[in-house]
Structure formats: C-alpha cells, structure tokens
Amino acid sequence: MDLELGRVVDVMAESSADALAAWLTAHPGVTTIGRDRHGRYAEGARRMVPDATQVADRFHLVRNLRQAKETTVDGY
C-alpha cells in the first residue's frame, strides 16, 4: 500500500522473508514498512532495508486487540 497515495501497490503471492526481500530489491526507496507482526516480514525488511521504519498496520493492531480482549475478557 502506498499510504501517501492511498492505493494498493502490490499483493505478494508468497508470504516469506525471501519474497519480501526480493520485492524490496525491485522497489528501491522504501523508507517505511507497514506490516503484520509476523517475524518473516520483519526479517525480510531488516535484510534489505535495515534503516526503514517498521510499523504494525492498523488492521492487524485492531485484530490483535480484539483477540486479546476475547481471550482475556470473554473468557470470564
């Protein structure tokens, strides 16, 4: 997603550190990466753009919060 333009840039066919690293190699200039909290994306980003800022995207933050609420509150 290009957050400045509000448009989808690409949808990756494979979910792996290698796939993200390859994508980043083909798209130089990335300075911020919004991603889910899975380690494979963190690894791919660190490998190719170690100085990029990595942030958890809104969808996954809300999803993680909902899951934590369901586990903690709804379990009582």
Distance bins in CASP14 RR format, pairs under 12 A and 6 or more apart:
PFRMAT RR
TARGET T0000
AUTHOR 0000-0000-0000
RMODE 2
METHOD distances of the structure
MODEL  1
1 7 1 0 0 1 0 0 0 0 0 0 0
1 8 1 0 1 0 0 0 0 0 0 0 0
1 9 1 0 0 1 0 0 0 0 0 0 0
1 10 0 0 0 0 1 0 0 0 0 0 0
1 11 0 0 0 0 1 0 0 0 0 0 0
1 12 0 0 0 0 0 1 0 0 0 0 0
1 30 0 0 0 0 0 1 0 0 0 0 0
1 32 0 0 0 0 0 1 0 0 0 0 0
1 33 0 0 0 0 0 1 0 0 0 0 0
1 34 1 0 0 1 0 0 0 0 0 0 0
1 35 0 0 0 0 0 1 0 0 0 0 0
1 55 0 0 0 0 0 1 0 0 0 0 0
1 57 0 0 0 0 1 0 0 0 0 0 0
1 58 0 0 0 0 0 1 0 0 0 0 0
1 59 0 0 0 0 0 1 0 0 0 0 0
2 8 1 0 0 1 0 0 0 0 0 0 0
2 9 1 0 1 0 0 0 0 0 0 0 0
2 10 0 0 0 0 1 0 0 0 0 0 0
2 27 0 0 0 0 0 1 0 0 0 0 0
2 30 0 0 0 0 0 1 0 0 0 0 0
2 31 0 0 0 0 0 1 0 0 0 0 0
2 32 0 0 0 0 0 1 0 0 0 0 0
2 34 0 0 0 0 0 1 0 0 0 0 0
3 9 0 0 0 0 1 0 0 0 0 0 0
3 30 0 0 0 0 0 1 0 0 0 0 0
3 31 0 0 0 0 0 1 0 0 0 0 0
3 32 1 0 0 1 0 0 0 0 0 0 0
3 33 0 0 0 0 0 1 0 0 0 0 0
3 34 0 0 0 0 1 0 0 0 0 0 0
3 53 0 0 0 0 0 1 0 0 0 0 0
3 55 0 0 0 0 1 0 0 0 0 0 0
3 57 0 0 0 0 1 0 0 0 0 0 0
3 58 0 0 0 0 0 1 0 0 0 0 0
4 31 0 0 0 0 0 1 0 0 0 0 0
4 32 0 0 0 0 1 0 0 0 0 0 0
9 23 0 0 0 0 1 0 0 0 0 0 0
9 24 0 0 0 0 0 1 0 0 0 0 0
9 26 0 0 0 0 0 1 0 0 0 0 0
9 27 1 0 0 1 0 0 0 0 0 0 0
9 30 0 0 0 0 1 0 0 0 0 0 0
9 33 0 0 0 0 0 1 0 0 0 0 0
9 34 0 0 0 0 0 1 0 0 0 0 0
10 19 0 0 0 0 0 1 0 0 0 0 0
10 20 0 0 0 0 0 1 0 0 0 0 0
10 22 0 0 0 0 0 1 0 0 0 0 0
10 23 1 0 0 1 0 0 0 0 0 0 0
10 24 0 0 0 0 0 1 0 0 0 0 0
10 26 0 0 0 0 1 0 0 0 0 0 0
10 27 0 0 0 0 1 0 0 0 0 0 0
10 30 0 0 0 0 0 1 0 0 0 0 0
11 19 0 0 0 0 0 1 0 0 0 0 0
11 23 0 0 0 0 0 1 0 0 0 0 0
12 18 0 0 0 0 0 1 0 0 0 0 0
12 19 1 0 1 0 0 0 0 0 0 0 0
12 20 1 0 0 1 0 0 0 0 0 0 0
12 21 0 0 0 0 0 1 0 0 0 0 0
12 22 0 0 0 0 1 0 0 0 0 0 0
12 23 1 0 0 1 0 0 0 0 0 0 0
12 24 0 0 0 0 0 1 0 0 0 0 0
12 26 0 0 0 0 0 1 0 0 0 0 0
12 27 0 0 0 0 0 1 0 0 0 0 0
12 35 0 0 0 0 0 1 0 0 0 0 0
12 36 0 0 0 0 0 1 0 0 0 0 0
12 40 0 0 0 0 0 1 0 0 0 0 0
12 41 0 0 0 0 1 0 0 0 0 0 0
12 44 0 0 0 0 0 1 0 0 0 0 0
13 19 1 0 0 1 0 0 0 0 0 0 0
13 20 0 0 0 0 0 1 0 0 0 0 0
13 22 0 0 0 0 0 1 0 0 0 0 0
13 23 0 0 0 0 0 1 0 0 0 0 0
14 20 0 0 0 0 1 0 0 0 0 0 0
14 21 0 0 0 0 0 1 0 0 0 0 0
14 22 0 0 0 0 1 0 0 0 0 0 0
14 23 0 0 0 0 1 0 0 0 0 0 0
14 40 0 0 0 0 0 1 0 0 0 0 0
14 41 0 0 0 0 0 1 0 0 0 0 0
15 23 0 0 0 0 0 1 0 0 0 0 0
15 35 0 0 0 0 0 1 0 0 0 0 0
15 36 0 0 0 0 1 0 0 0 0 0 0
15 38 1 0 0 1 0 0 0 0 0 0 0
15 39 0 0 0 0 0 1 0 0 0 0 0
15 40 1 0 0 1 0 0 0 0 0 0 0
15 41 0 0 0 0 1 0 0 0 0 0 0
15 44 0 0 0 0 0 1 0 0 0 0 0
16 22 0 0 0 0 1 0 0 0 0 0 0
16 23 0 0 0 0 0 1 0 0 0 0 0
16 38 0 0 0 0 0 1 0 0 0 0 0
16 39 0 0 0 0 0 1 0 0 0 0 0
16 40 1 0 1 0 0 0 0 0 0 0 0
16 41 0 0 0 0 1 0 0 0 0 0 0
16 43 0 0 0 0 1 0 0 0 0 0 0
16 44 0 0 0 0 1 0 0 0 0 0 0
16 47 0 0 0 0 0 1 0 0 0 0 0
17 23 0 0 0 0 0 1 0 0 0 0 0
17 24 0 0 0 0 0 1 0 0 0 0 0
17 35 0 0 0 0 0 1 0 0 0 0 0
17 38 0 0 0 0 1 0 0 0 0 0 0
17 39 1 0 0 1 0 0 0 0 0 0 0
17 40 1 0 1 0 0 0 0 0 0 0 0
17 41 1 0 0 1 0 0 0 0 0 0 0
17 42 0 0 0 0 1 0 0 0 0 0 0
17 43 1 0 1 0 0 0 0 0 0 0 0
17 44 1 1 0 0 0 0 0 0 0 0 0
17 45 0 0 0 0 1 0 0 0 0 0 0
17 46 0 0 0 0 1 0 0 0 0 0 0
17 47 1 0 0 1 0 0 0 0 0 0 0
17 48 0 0 0 0 1 0 0 0 0 0 0
18 24 0 0 0 0 0 1 0 0 0 0 0
18 25 0 0 0 0 0 1 0 0 0 0 0
18 40 0 0 0 0 1 0 0 0 0 0 0
18 41 0 0 0 0 0 1 0 0 0 0 0
18 43 0 0 0 0 1 0 0 0 0 0 0
18 44 1 0 0 1 0 0 0 0 0 0 0
18 47 0 0 0 0 1 0 0 0 0 0 0
18 48 0 0 0 0 0 1 0 0 0 0 0
19 25 0 0 0 0 0 1 0 0 0 0 0
19 26 0 0 0 0 0 1 0 0 0 0 0
19 40 0 0 0 0 1 0 0 0 0 0 0
19 41 0 0 0 0 1 0 0 0 0 0 0
19 43 0 0 0 0 0 1 0 0 0 0 0
19 44 0 0 0 0 1 0 0 0 0 0 0
19 45 0 0 0 0 0 1 0 0 0 0 0
19 47 0 0 0 0 0 1 0 0 0 0 0
19 48 0 0 0 0 0 1 0 0 0 0 0
20 26 0 0 0 0 0 1 0 0 0 0 0
20 27 0 0 0 0 0 1 0 0 0 0 0
20 30 0 0 0 0 0 1 0 0 0 0 0
20 33 0 0 0 0 1 0 0 0 0 0 0
20 34 0 0 0 0 0 1 0 0 0 0 0
20 35 0 0 0 0 1 0 0 0 0 0 0
20 36 0 0 0 0 0 1 0 0 0 0 0
20 38 0 0 0 0 0 1 0 0 0 0 0
20 39 0 0 0 0 0 1 0 0 0 0 0
20 40 1 0 0 1 0 0 0 0 0 0 0
20 41 1 0 1 0 0 0 0 0 0 0 0
20 42 0 0 0 0 1 0 0 0 0 0 0
20 43 0 0 0 0 1 0 0 0 0 0 0
20 44 1 0 1 0 0 0 0 0 0 0 0
20 45 1 0 0 1 0 0 0 0 0 0 0
20 46 0 0 0 0 0 1 0 0 0 0 0
20 47 0 0 0 0 1 0 0 0 0 0 0
20 48 1 0 0 1 0 0 0 0 0 0 0
20 49 0 0 0 0 1 0 0 0 0 0 0
20 52 0 0 0 0 0 1 0 0 0 0 0
20 54 0 0 0 0 0 1 0 0 0 0 0
21 27 0 0 0 0 0 1 0 0 0 0 0
21 30 0 0 0 0 0 1 0 0 0 0 0
21 33 0 0 0 0 0 1 0 0 0 0 0
21 40 0 0 0 0 0 1 0 0 0 0 0
21 41 0 0 0 0 1 0 0 0 0 0 0
21 42 0 0 0 0 0 1 0 0 0 0 0
21 43 0 0 0 0 1 0 0 0 0 0 0
21 44 1 0 1 0 0 0 0 0 0 0 0
21 45 0 0 0 0 1 0 0 0 0 0 0
21 46 0 0 0 0 1 0 0 0 0 0 0
21 47 1 0 1 0 0 0 0 0 0 0 0
21 48 1 0 1 0 0 0 0 0 0 0 0
21 49 0 0 0 0 1 0 0 0 0 0 0
21 50 0 0 0 0 0 1 0 0 0 0 0
22 44 0 0 0 0 1 0 0 0 0 0 0
22 47 0 0 0 0 0 1 0 0 0 0 0
22 48 0 0 0 0 1 0 0 0 0 0 0
23 30 0 0 0 0 1 0 0 0 0 0 0
23 33 0 0 0 0 0 1 0 0 0 0 0
23 35 0 0 0 0 0 1 0 0 0 0 0
23 41 0 0 0 0 0 1 0 0 0 0 0
23 44 0 0 0 0 1 0 0 0 0 0 0
23 45 0 0 0 0 0 1 0 0 0 0 0
23 47 0 0 0 0 0 1 0 0 0 0 0
23 48 0 0 0 0 1 0 0 0 0 0 0
23 49 0 0 0 0 0 1 0 0 0 0 0
24 30 1 0 1 0 0 0 0 0 0 0 0
24 31 0 0 0 0 0 1 0 0 0 0 0
24 33 0 0 0 0 1 0 0 0 0 0 0
24 35 0 0 0 0 0 1 0 0 0 0 0
24 41 0 0 0 0 0 1 0 0 0 0 0
24 43 0 0 0 0 0 1 0 0 0 0 0
24 44 1 0 0 1 0 0 0 0 0 0 0
24 45 1 0 0 1 0 0 0 0 0 0 0
24 46 0 0 0 0 0 1 0 0 0 0 0
24 47 0 0 0 0 1 0 0 0 0 0 0
24 48 1 1 0 0 0 0 0 0 0 0 0
24 49 1 0 1 0 0 0 0 0 0 0 0
24 50 0 0 0 0 0 1 0 0 0 0 0
24 52 0 0 0 0 1 0 0 0 0 0 0
24 54 0 0 0 0 0 1 0 0 0 0 0
25 44 0 0 0 0 0 1 0 0 0 0 0
25 45 0 0 0 0 0 1 0 0 0 0 0
25 47 0 0 0 0 1 0 0 0 0 0 0
25 48 1 0 1 0 0 0 0 0 0 0 0
25 49 0 0 0 0 1 0 0 0 0 0 0
26 48 0 0 0 0 0 1 0 0 0 0 0
27 33 0 0 0 0 0 1 0 0 0 0 0
27 48 0 0 0 0 1 0 0 0 0 0 0
27 49 0 0 0 0 1 0 0 0 0 0 0
27 52 0 0 0 0 0 1 0 0 0 0 0
28 48 0 0 0 0 1 0 0 0 0 0 0
28 49 0 0 0 0 1 0 0 0 0 0 0
28 52 0 0 0 0 0 1 0 0 0 0 0
29 48 0 0 0 0 0 1 0 0 0 0 0
29 49 1 0 0 1 0 0 0 0 0 0 0
29 51 0 0 0 0 0 1 0 0 0 0 0
29 52 0 0 0 0 1 0 0 0 0 0 0
30 44 0 0 0 0 0 1 0 0 0 0 0
30 45 0 0 0 0 1 0 0 0 0 0 0
30 48 0 0 0 0 1 0 0 0 0 0 0
30 49 1 0 1 0 0 0 0 0 0 0 0
30 50 0 0 0 0 0 1 0 0 0 0 0
30 51 0 0 0 0 0 1 0 0 0 0 0
30 52 1 0 1 0 0 0 0 0 0 0 0
30 53 0 0 0 0 1 0 0 0 0 0 0
30 54 0 0 0 0 0 1 0 0 0 0 0
31 45 0 0 0 0 0 1 0 0 0 0 0
31 49 1 0 0 1 0 0 0 0 0 0 0
31 50 0 0 0 0 0 1 0 0 0 0 0
31 51 1 0 0 1 0 0 0 0 0 0 0
31 52 1 0 1 0 0 0 0 0 0 0 0
31 53 1 0 0 1 0 0 0 0 0 0 0
31 54 0 0 0 0 0 1 0 0 0 0 0
31 55 0 0 0 0 0 1 0 0 0 0 0
32 45 0 0 0 0 0 1 0 0 0 0 0
32 49 0 0 0 0 1 0 0 0 0 0 0
32 51 0 0 0 0 0 1 0 0 0 0 0
32 52 1 0 0 1 0 0 0 0 0 0 0
32 53 1 0 1 0 0 0 0 0 0 0 0
32 54 1 0 0 1 0 0 0 0 0 0 0
32 55 1 0 0 1 0 0 0 0 0 0 0
32 56 0 0 0 0 0 1 0 0 0 0 0
32 57 0 0 0 0 0 1 0 0 0 0 0
33 41 1 0 0 1 0 0 0 0 0 0 0
33 42 0 0 0 0 1 0 0 0 0 0 0
33 43 0 0 0 0 0 1 0 0 0 0 0
33 44 0 0 0 0 1 0 0 0 0 0 0
33 45 1 0 1 0 0 0 0 0 0 0 0
33 46 0 0 0 0 1 0 0 0 0 0 0
33 47 0 0 0 0 0 1 0 0 0 0 0
33 48 0 0 0 0 1 0 0 0 0 0 0
33 49 1 0 0 1 0 0 0 0 0 0 0
33 50 0 0 0 0 0 1 0 0 0 0 0
33 51 0 0 0 0 0 1 0 0 0 0 0
33 52 1 0 1 0 0 0 0 0 0 0 0
33 53 1 0 0 1 0 0 0 0 0 0 0
33 54 1 0 1 0 0 0 0 0 0 0 0
33 55 1 0 0 1 0 0 0 0 0 0 0
33 56 0 0 0 0 0 1 0 0 0 0 0
33 57 0 0 0 0 1 0 0 0 0 0 0
34 41 0 0 0 0 1 0 0 0 0 0 0
34 42 0 0 0 0 0 1 0 0 0 0 0
34 45 0 0 0 0 1 0 0 0 0 0 0
34 49 0 0 0 0 0 1 0 0 0 0 0
34 52 0 0 0 0 1 0 0 0 0 0 0
34 53 0 0 0 0 1 0 0 0 0 0 0
34 54 1 0 0 1 0 0 0 0 0 0 0
34 55 1 0 1 0 0 0 0 0 0 0 0
34 56 1 0 0 1 0 0 0 0 0 0 0
34 57 1 0 1 0 0 0 0 0 0 0 0
34 58 0 0 0 0 1 0 0 0 0 0 0
34 59 0 0 0 0 0 1 0 0 0 0 0
34 60 0 0 0 0 1 0 0 0 0 0 0
34 61 0 0 0 0 0 1 0 0 0 0 0
35 41 1 0 1 0 0 0 0 0 0 0 0
35 42 1 0 0 1 0 0 0 0 0 0 0
35 43 0 0 0 0 0 1 0 0 0 0 0
35 44 0 0 0 0 1 0 0 0 0 0 0
35 45 1 0 0 1 0 0 0 0 0 0 0
35 46 0 0 0 0 0 1 0 0 0 0 0
35 49 0 0 0 0 0 1 0 0 0 0 0
35 52 0 0 0 0 0 1 0 0 0 0 0
35 53 0 0 0 0 0 1 0 0 0 0 0
35 54 1 0 0 1 0 0 0 0 0 0 0
35 55 1 0 0 1 0 0 0 0 0 0 0
35 56 1 0 0 1 0 0 0 0 0 0 0
35 57 1 0 0 1 0 0 0 0 0 0 0
35 58 0 0 0 0 0 1 0 0 0 0 0
35 59 0 0 0 0 0 1 0 0 0 0 0
35 60 1 0 0 1 0 0 0 0 0 0 0
35 61 0 0 0 0 0 1 0 0 0 0 0
36 42 0 0 0 0 1 0 0 0 0 0 0
36 45 0 0 0 0 0 1 0 0 0 0 0
36 54 0 0 0 0 0 1 0 0 0 0 0
36 55 0 0 0 0 0 1 0 0 0 0 0
36 56 1 0 0 1 0 0 0 0 0 0 0
36 57 1 0 0 1 0 0 0 0 0 0 0
36 58 0 0 0 0 0 1 0 0 0 0 0
36 59 0 0 0 0 1 0 0 0 0 0 0
36 60 1 0 1 0 0 0 0 0 0 0 0
36 61 0 0 0 0 1 0 0 0 0 0 0
36 62 0 0 0 0 0 1 0 0 0 0 0
36 63 0 0 0 0 1 0 0 0 0 0 0
36 64 0 0 0 0 1 0 0 0 0 0 0
37 54 0 0 0 0 1 0 0 0 0 0 0
37 55 0 0 0 0 0 1 0 0 0 0 0
37 56 1 0 1 0 0 0 0 0 0 0 0
37 57 0 0 0 0 1 0 0 0 0 0 0
37 59 0 0 0 0 0 1 0 0 0 0 0
37 60 1 0 0 1 0 0 0 0 0 0 0
37 61 0 0 0 0 1 0 0 0 0 0 0
37 63 0 0 0 0 1 0 0 0 0 0 0
37 64 1 0 0 1 0 0 0 0 0 0 0
37 65 0 0 0 0 0 1 0 0 0 0 0
37 67 0 0 0 0 0 1 0 0 0 0 0
38 44 0 0 0 0 0 1 0 0 0 0 0
38 45 0 0 0 0 0 1 0 0 0 0 0
38 54 0 0 0 0 0 1 0 0 0 0 0
38 56 0 0 0 0 0 1 0 0 0 0 0
38 57 0 0 0 0 0 1 0 0 0 0 0
38 60 0 0 0 0 1 0 0 0 0 0 0
38 64 0 0 0 0 0 1 0 0 0 0 0
39 45 0 0 0 0 1 0 0 0 0 0 0
39 46 0 0 0 0 1 0 0 0 0 0 0
39 47 0 0 0 0 0 1 0 0 0 0 0
39 54 0 0 0 0 0 1 0 0 0 0 0
39 56 0 0 0 0 0 1 0 0 0 0 0
40 46 0 0 0 0 0 1 0 0 0 0 0
40 47 0 0 0 0 0 1 0 0 0 0 0
41 47 0 0 0 0 0 1 0 0 0 0 0
41 48 0 0 0 0 0 1 0 0 0 0 0
41 49 0 0 0 0 0 1 0 0 0 0 0
41 52 0 0 0 0 0 1 0 0 0 0 0
41 54 0 0 0 0 1 0 0 0 0 0 0
41 55 0 0 0 0 0 1 0 0 0 0 0
41 56 0 0 0 0 0 1 0 0 0 0 0
41 57 0 0 0 0 0 1 0 0 0 0 0
41 60 0 0 0 0 0 1 0 0 0 0 0
42 48 0 0 0 0 0 1 0 0 0 0 0
42 49 0 0 0 0 0 1 0 0 0 0 0
42 50 0 0 0 0 0 1 0 0 0 0 0
42 52 0 0 0 0 0 1 0 0 0 0 0
42 54 1 0 0 1 0 0 0 0 0 0 0
42 55 0 0 0 0 0 1 0 0 0 0 0
42 56 0 0 0 0 0 1 0 0 0 0 0
43 49 0 0 0 0 0 1 0 0 0 0 0
43 50 0 0 0 0 0 1 0 0 0 0 0
43 54 0 0 0 0 0 1 0 0 0 0 0
44 50 0 0 0 0 1 0 0 0 0 0 0
44 52 0 0 0 0 0 1 0 0 0 0 0
44 54 0 0 0 0 0 1 0 0 0 0 0
45 51 0 0 0 0 0 1 0 0 0 0 0
45 52 1 0 1 0 0 0 0 0 0 0 0
45 53 0 0 0 0 1 0 0 0 0 0 0
45 54 1 0 1 0 0 0 0 0 0 0 0
45 55 0 0 0 0 0 1 0 0 0 0 0
46 52 0 0 0 0 1 0 0 0 0 0 0
46 53 0 0 0 0 0 1 0 0 0 0 0
46 54 0 0 0 0 1 0 0 0 0 0 0
48 54 0 0 0 0 0 1 0 0 0 0 0
55 61 0 0 0 0 1 0 0 0 0 0 0
56 62 0 0 0 0 0 1 0 0 0 0 0
56 63 0 0 0 0 0 1 0 0 0 0 0
56 64 1 0 0 1 0 0 0 0 0 0 0
56 65 0 0 0 0 0 1 0 0 0 0 0
57 63 0 0 0 0 1 0 0 0 0 0 0
57 64 0 0 0 0 0 1 0 0 0 0 0
58 64 0 0 0 0 0 1 0 0 0 0 0
58 65 0 0 0 0 0 1 0 0 0 0 0
59 65 0 0 0 0 0 1 0 0 0 0 0
59 66 0 0 0 0 0 1 0 0 0 0 0
60 66 0 0 0 0 0 1 0 0 0 0 0
60 67 0 0 0 0 0 1 0 0 0 0 0
61 67 0 0 0 0 0 1 0 0 0 0 0
61 68 0 0 0 0 0 1 0 0 0 0 0
62 68 0 0 0 0 0 1 0 0 0 0 0
62 69 0 0 0 0 0 1 0 0 0 0 0
63 69 0 0 0 0 0 1 0 0 0 0 0
63 70 0 0 0 0 0 1 0 0 0 0 0
64 70 0 0 0 0 0 1 0 0 0 0 0
64 71 0 0 0 0 0 1 0 0 0 0 0
65 71 0 0 0 0 0 1 0 0 0 0 0
65 72 0 0 0 0 0 1 0 0 0 0 0
65 73 0 0 0 0 0 1 0 0 0 0 0
66 72 0 0 0 0 0 1 0 0 0 0 0
66 73 0 0 0 0 0 1 0 0 0 0 0
66 74 0 0 0 0 0 1 0 0 0 0 0
67 73 0 0 0 0 0 1 0 0 0 0 0
67 74 0 0 0 0 0 1 0 0 0 0 0
68 74 0 0 0 0 0 1 0 0 0 0 0
68 75 0 0 0 0 0 1 0 0 0 0 0
69 75 0 0 0 0 1 0 0 0 0 0 0
69 76 0 0 0 0 0 1 0 0 0 0 0
70 76 0 0 0 0 0 1 0 0 0 0 0
END
